[in-house]
């Protein structure tokens, strides 16, 4: 049977090797910048005319709307 220290060292080595492989893959993936889907309609499969207008108005109502009668 194996000595317990040898088994612990072997398992520790395997963990270190797997962690380094995972770390290098994550570092490579981080260099590839993902496409921002909210940036614009350039890569959109839907025509820009089919997008709905926002339901909330972008400008506030005129001051006359707040006068009490």
Number of C-alpha atoms within 10 A of each C-alpha: 3 6 7 9 9 10 11 11 11 12 12 12 12 12 12 12 12 11 12 12 11 11 12 11 11 11 10 9 11 10 8 8 7 8 8 8 10 7 8 9 12 10 10 10 7 10 9 11 7 7 9 7 8 7 6 7 8 7 6 8 9 8 7 7 8 8 7 5 3
